[in-house]
């Protein structure tokens, strides 16, 4: 069975805000976080 994950606009905004928060201290970690969250729902 294939599962689909729907990322709502609010969830997407949360991911973007978390990315910005992490990037304040560590750009590489922020990019890894962003990639992981985006790849997880593809």
C-alpha distance matrix in Angstrom:
0.0 3.8 6.5 9.9 13.1 16.2 19.5 22.3 25.7 27.0 24.5 25.3 29.0 28.5 27.0 29.9 32.4 31.1 31.3 34.9 35.7 34.6 36.3 39.6 39.8 37.6 36.4 34.5 32.5 31.9 30.5 28.2 27.0 26.5 24.6 22.3 21.5 21.0 18.9 16.6 15.3 15.2
3.8 0.0 3.8 6.6 10.0 13.1 16.2 19.2 22.5 24.1 21.5 22.0 25.7 25.5 23.8 26.6 29.3 28.1 28.2 31.7 32.8 31.7 33.2 36.6 37.0 34.7 33.3 31.5 29.7 28.8 27.3 25.3 24.1 23.2 21.4 19.4 18.4 17.6 15.6 13.6 11.9 11.5
6.5 3.8 0.0 3.7 6.6 9.9 13.0 15.9 19.4 20.6 18.0 18.9 22.5 22.1 20.7 23.7 26.1 25.0 25.4 28.9 29.8 29.0 30.7 33.9 34.5 32.5 31.3 29.7 27.7 26.5 25.4 23.5 21.8 21.0 19.7 17.5 16.0 15.5 14.1 11.6 9.6 10.3
9.9 6.6 3.7 0.0 3.8 6.5 9.8 12.6 15.9 17.6 15.2 15.8 19.5 19.5 18.3 21.0 23.6 22.9 23.2 26.5 27.7 27.2 28.7 31.9 32.8 30.9 29.5 28.3 26.4 24.8 23.7 22.2 20.4 19.0 18.0 16.3 14.3 13.3 12.7 10.6 7.6 8.4
13.1 10.0 6.6 3.8 0.0 3.8 6.4 9.5 12.9 14.1 11.6 12.4 16.0 15.8 14.7 17.5 20.0 19.3 19.9 23.1 24.2 23.9 25.5 28.6 29.6 27.9 26.6 25.7 23.6 21.9 21.1 19.8 17.6 16.2 15.8 14.1 11.5 10.9 11.1 8.8 5.7 7.9
16.2 13.1 9.9 6.5 3.8 0.0 3.8 6.2 9.5 11.2 9.4 10.1 13.6 14.1 13.5 16.0 18.4 18.4 19.1 22.0 23.3 23.5 25.0 27.8 29.3 28.0 26.5 26.1 24.2 21.9 21.2 20.6 18.1 16.3 16.5 15.4 12.2 11.3 12.6 10.9 7.5 9.6
19.5 16.2 13.0 9.8 6.4 3.8 0.0 3.8 6.6 8.1 5.9 6.3 9.8 10.4 9.9 12.2 14.6 14.9 15.6 18.3 19.7 20.2 21.6 24.3 26.0 24.8 23.4 23.3 21.4 18.8 18.4 18.3 15.5 13.5 14.3 13.7 10.1 9.4 11.8 10.5 7.7 10.2
22.3 19.2 15.9 12.6 9.5 6.2 3.8 0.0 3.8 5.3 5.1 6.2 8.6 9.8 10.6 12.4 14.3 15.3 16.5 18.5 20.0 21.1 22.5 24.8 26.9 26.2 24.8 25.3 23.4 20.5 20.5 20.8 17.8 15.7 17.1 16.8 13.1 12.5 15.3 14.2 11.5 13.8
25.7 22.5 19.4 15.9 12.9 9.5 6.6 3.8 0.0 3.8 5.5 5.0 6.2 8.7 9.8 10.5 12.3 14.2 15.2 16.6 18.4 20.0 20.9 23.0 25.5 25.1 23.5 24.4 22.9 19.6 19.7 20.7 17.9 15.3 17.3 17.6 14.0 13.2 16.5 16.1 13.7 15.7
27.0 24.1 20.6 17.6 14.1 11.2 8.1 5.3 3.8 0.0 3.8 5.4 5.1 6.3 8.7 9.9 10.6 12.4 14.2 15.4 16.5 18.4 19.9 21.5 23.9 24.0 22.9 24.1 22.2 18.9 19.8 20.6 17.4 15.5 18.0 17.9 14.2 14.4 17.8 16.9 15.1 17.7
24.5 21.5 18.0 15.2 11.6 9.4 5.9 5.1 5.5 3.8 0.0 3.8 5.4 5.0 6.3 8.7 9.8 10.5 12.3 14.3 15.2 16.4 18.2 20.3 22.2 21.9 20.9 21.6 19.4 16.5 17.3 17.6 14.2 12.6 15.0 14.4 10.7 11.4 14.6 13.4 11.9 14.9
25.3 22.0 18.9 15.8 12.4 10.1 6.3 6.2 5.0 5.4 3.8 0.0 3.8 5.4 5.1 6.3 8.7 9.9 10.5 12.5 14.3 15.4 16.4 18.8 21.0 20.3 18.8 19.6 17.9 14.7 14.9 15.8 12.9 10.5 12.8 13.1 9.6 9.4 13.0 12.8 11.4 13.6
29.0 25.7 22.5 19.5 16.0 13.6 9.8 8.6 6.2 5.1 5.4 3.8 0.0 3.8 5.4 5.0 6.2 8.6 9.7 10.6 12.3 14.2 15.2 16.9 19.6 19.5 18.2 19.7 18.2 14.7 15.6 17.0 14.0 11.8 14.8 15.5 12.2 12.4 16.2 16.1 15.1 17.3
28.5 25.5 22.1 19.5 15.8 14.1 10.4 9.8 8.7 6.3 5.0 5.4 3.8 0.0 3.8 5.4 5.1 6.1 8.5 9.9 10.5 12.2 14.0 15.7 17.8 17.9 17.3 18.6 16.5 13.3 14.9 15.8 12.3 11.1 14.4 14.3 11.1 12.4 15.9 15.3 14.8 17.7
27.0 23.8 20.7 18.3 14.7 13.5 9.9 10.6 9.8 8.7 6.3 5.1 5.4 3.8 0.0 3.8 5.5 5.1 6.1 8.7 9.8 10.5 12.0 14.5 16.3 15.7 14.6 15.5 13.4 10.3 11.4 12.2 8.9 7.4 10.6 10.7 7.7 9.1 12.6 12.3 12.4 15.0
29.9 26.6 23.7 21.0 17.5 16.0 12.2 12.4 10.5 9.9 8.7 6.3 5.0 5.4 3.8 0.0 3.8 5.5 5.0 6.3 8.7 10.0 10.4 12.7 15.2 14.7 13.2 14.8 13.5 9.8 10.8 12.7 10.1 7.9 11.4 12.6 10.2 10.7 14.3 15.0 15.0 16.9
32.4 29.3 26.1 23.6 20.0 18.4 14.6 14.3 12.3 10.6 9.8 8.7 6.2 5.1 5.5 3.8 0.0 3.8 5.3 5.1 6.2 8.7 9.7 11.0 13.6 14.2 13.5 15.6 13.9 10.5 12.6 14.4 11.5 10.4 14.2 14.9 12.6 13.9 17.4 17.6 17.8 20.2
31.1 28.1 25.0 22.9 19.3 18.4 14.9 15.3 14.2 12.4 10.5 9.9 8.6 6.1 5.1 5.5 3.8 0.0 3.8 5.4 5.0 6.1 8.4 10.1 11.8 12.0 11.9 13.5 11.1 8.2 10.8 11.9 8.7 8.7 12.5 12.6 10.7 12.9 15.9 15.8 16.7 19.3
31.3 28.2 25.4 23.2 19.9 19.1 15.6 16.5 15.2 14.2 12.3 10.5 9.7 8.5 6.1 5.0 5.3 3.8 0.0 3.8 5.5 5.3 6.0 8.8 10.6 9.9 8.8 10.4 8.8 5.2 7.4 9.3 7.0 6.3 10.1 11.1 10.0 11.5 14.5 15.2 16.4 18.4
34.9 31.7 28.9 26.5 23.1 22.0 18.3 18.5 16.6 15.4 14.3 12.5 10.6 9.9 8.7 6.3 5.1 5.4 3.8 0.0 3.8 5.5 5.0 6.5 9.4 9.8 8.9 11.7 10.7 7.4 9.8 12.4 10.5 9.8 13.4 14.9 13.8 15.0 18.1 19.0 19.9 21.8
35.7 32.8 29.8 27.7 24.2 23.3 19.7 20.0 18.4 16.5 15.2 14.3 12.3 10.5 9.8 8.7 6.2 5.0 5.5 3.8 0.0 3.8 5.5 5.5 7.7 9.1 9.8 12.4 10.6 8.2 11.5 13.2 11.0 11.6 15.2 15.8 14.8 16.8 19.7 20.0 21.3 23.6
34.6 31.7 29.0 27.2 23.9 23.5 20.2 21.1 20.0 18.4 16.4 15.4 14.2 12.2 10.5 10.0 8.7 6.1 5.3 5.5 3.8 0.0 3.8 5.4 5.9 6.1 7.1 9.1 7.0 5.2 8.9 10.2 8.5 9.9 13.1 13.6 13.4 15.7 18.0 18.4 20.3 22.4
36.3 33.2 30.7 28.7 25.5 25.0 21.6 22.5 20.9 19.9 18.2 16.4 15.2 14.0 12.0 10.4 9.7 8.4 6.0 5.0 5.5 3.8 0.0 3.8 5.3 4.9 4.4 7.6 7.1 5.0 7.9 10.3 9.7 10.2 13.2 14.6 14.8 16.3 18.6 19.8 21.6 23.1
39.6 36.6 33.9 31.9 28.6 27.8 24.3 24.8 23.0 21.5 20.3 18.8 16.9 15.7 14.5 12.7 11.0 10.1 8.8 6.5 5.5 5.4 3.8 0.0 3.8 6.0 7.1 10.5 10.1 8.6 11.7 13.9 13.2 13.9 16.9 18.2 18.2 19.8 22.3 23.3 24.9 26.7
39.8 37.0 34.5 32.8 29.6 29.3 26.0 26.9 25.5 23.9 22.2 21.0 19.6 17.8 16.3 15.2 13.6 11.8 10.6 9.4 7.7 5.9 5.3 3.8 0.0 3.8 6.7 9.3 8.7 8.7 11.8 13.3 13.0 14.6 17.3 18.1 18.7 20.7 22.7 23.5 25.7 27.5
37.6 34.7 32.5 30.9 27.9 28.0 24.8 26.2 25.1 24.0 21.9 20.3 19.5 17.9 15.7 14.7 14.2 12.0 9.9 9.8 9.1 6.1 4.9 6.0 3.8 0.0 3.8 5.6 5.4 6.3 8.8 10.1 10.7 12.4 14.4 15.5 16.7 18.5 20.0 21.2 23.6 25.0
36.4 33.3 31.3 29.5 26.6 26.5 23.4 24.8 23.5 22.9 20.9 18.8 18.2 17.3 14.6 13.2 13.5 11.9 8.8 8.9 9.8 7.1 4.4 7.1 6.7 3.8 0.0 3.8 5.5 5.0 6.2 8.7 9.8 10.5 12.3 14.2 15.4 16.5 18.1 19.8 22.0 23.0
34.5 31.5 29.7 28.3 25.7 26.1 23.3 25.3 24.4 24.1 21.6 19.6 19.7 18.6 15.5 14.8 15.6 13.5 10.4 11.7 12.4 9.1 7.6 10.5 9.3 5.6 3.8 0.0 3.8 5.4 5.1 6.3 8.6 9.9 10.6 12.2 14.3 15.4 16.3 18.1 20.7 21.5
32.5 29.7 27.7 26.4 23.6 24.2 21.4 23.4 22.9 22.2 19.4 17.9 18.2 16.5 13.4 13.5 13.9 11.1 8.8 10.7 10.6 7.0 7.1 10.1 8.7 5.4 5.5 3.8 0.0 3.8 5.4 5.0 6.1 8.6 9.9 10.4 12.2 14.2 15.2 16.2 19.0 20.3
31.9 28.8 26.5 24.8 21.9 21.9 18.8 20.5 19.6 18.9 16.5 14.7 14.7 13.3 10.3 9.8 10.5 8.2 5.2 7.4 8.2 5.2 5.0 8.6 8.7 6.3 5.0 5.4 3.8 0.0 3.8 5.4 5.0 6.1 8.6 9.8 10.6 12.2 14.1 15.3 17.4 18.9
30.5 27.3 25.4 23.7 21.1 21.2 18.4 20.5 19.7 19.8 17.3 14.9 15.6 14.9 11.4 10.8 12.6 10.8 7.4 9.8 11.5 8.9 7.9 11.7 11.8 8.8 6.2 5.1 5.4 3.8 0.0 3.8 5.4 5.0 6.0 8.4 9.9 10.5 11.9 14.0 16.1 16.8
28.2 25.3 23.5 22.2 19.8 20.6 18.3 20.8 20.7 20.6 17.6 15.8 17.0 15.8 12.2 12.7 14.4 11.9 9.3 12.4 13.2 10.2 10.3 13.9 13.3 10.1 8.7 6.3 5.0 5.4 3.8 0.0 3.8 5.5 5.2 6.0 8.6 9.9 10.4 11.9 14.7 15.6
27.0 24.1 21.8 20.4 17.6 18.1 15.5 17.8 17.9 17.4 14.2 12.9 14.0 12.3 8.9 10.1 11.5 8.7 7.0 10.5 11.0 8.5 9.7 13.2 13.0 10.7 9.8 8.6 6.1 5.0 5.4 3.8 0.0 3.8 5.5 5.1 6.2 8.6 9.9 10.5 13.0 14.8
26.5 23.2 21.0 19.0 16.2 16.3 13.5 15.7 15.3 15.5 12.6 10.5 11.8 11.1 7.4 7.9 10.4 8.7 6.3 9.8 11.6 9.9 10.2 13.9 14.6 12.4 10.5 9.9 8.6 6.1 5.0 5.5 3.8 0.0 3.8 5.5 5.3 6.1 8.5 9.9 11.6 12.9
24.6 21.4 19.7 18.0 15.8 16.5 14.3 17.1 17.3 18.0 15.0 12.8 14.8 14.4 10.6 11.4 14.2 12.5 10.1 13.4 15.2 13.1 13.2 16.9 17.3 14.4 12.3 10.6 9.9 8.6 6.0 5.2 5.5 3.8 0.0 3.8 5.5 5.2 5.9 8.3 10.5 10.9
22.3 19.4 17.5 16.3 14.1 15.4 13.7 16.8 17.6 17.9 14.4 13.1 15.5 14.3 10.7 12.6 14.9 12.6 11.1 14.9 15.8 13.6 14.6 18.2 18.1 15.5 14.2 12.2 10.4 9.8 8.4 6.0 5.1 5.5 3.8 0.0 3.8 5.5 5.2 5.9 9.0 10.3
21.5 18.4 16.0 14.3 11.5 12.2 10.1 13.1 14.0 14.2 10.7 9.6 12.2 11.1 7.7 10.2 12.6 10.7 10.0 13.8 14.8 13.4 14.8 18.2 18.7 16.7 15.4 14.3 12.2 10.6 9.9 8.6 6.2 5.3 5.5 3.8 0.0 3.8 5.6 5.2 7.0 9.3
21.0 17.6 15.5 13.3 10.9 11.3 9.4 12.5 13.2 14.4 11.4 9.4 12.4 12.4 9.1 10.7 13.9 12.9 11.5 15.0 16.8 15.7 16.3 19.8 20.7 18.5 16.5 15.4 14.2 12.2 10.5 9.9 8.6 6.1 5.2 5.5 3.8 0.0 3.8 5.5 5.9 6.9
18.9 15.6 14.1 12.7 11.1 12.6 11.8 15.3 16.5 17.8 14.6 13.0 16.2 15.9 12.6 14.3 17.4 15.9 14.5 18.1 19.7 18.0 18.6 22.3 22.7 20.0 18.1 16.3 15.2 14.1 11.9 10.4 9.9 8.5 5.9 5.2 5.6 3.8 0.0 3.8 5.5 5.3
16.6 13.6 11.6 10.6 8.8 10.9 10.5 14.2 16.1 16.9 13.4 12.8 16.1 15.3 12.3 15.0 17.6 15.8 15.2 19.0 20.0 18.4 19.8 23.3 23.5 21.2 19.8 18.1 16.2 15.3 14.0 11.9 10.5 9.9 8.3 5.9 5.2 5.5 3.8 0.0 3.8 5.8
15.3 11.9 9.6 7.6 5.7 7.5 7.7 11.5 13.7 15.1 11.9 11.4 15.1 14.8 12.4 15.0 17.8 16.7 16.4 19.9 21.3 20.3 21.6 24.9 25.7 23.6 22.0 20.7 19.0 17.4 16.1 14.7 13.0 11.6 10.5 9.0 7.0 5.9 5.5 3.8 0.0 3.8
15.2 11.5 10.3 8.4 7.9 9.6 10.2 13.8 15.7 17.7 14.9 13.6 17.3 17.7 15.0 16.9 20.2 19.3 18.4 21.8 23.6 22.4 23.1 26.7 27.5 25.0 23.0 21.5 20.3 18.9 16.8 15.6 14.8 12.9 10.9 10.3 9.3 6.9 5.3 5.8 3.8 0.0
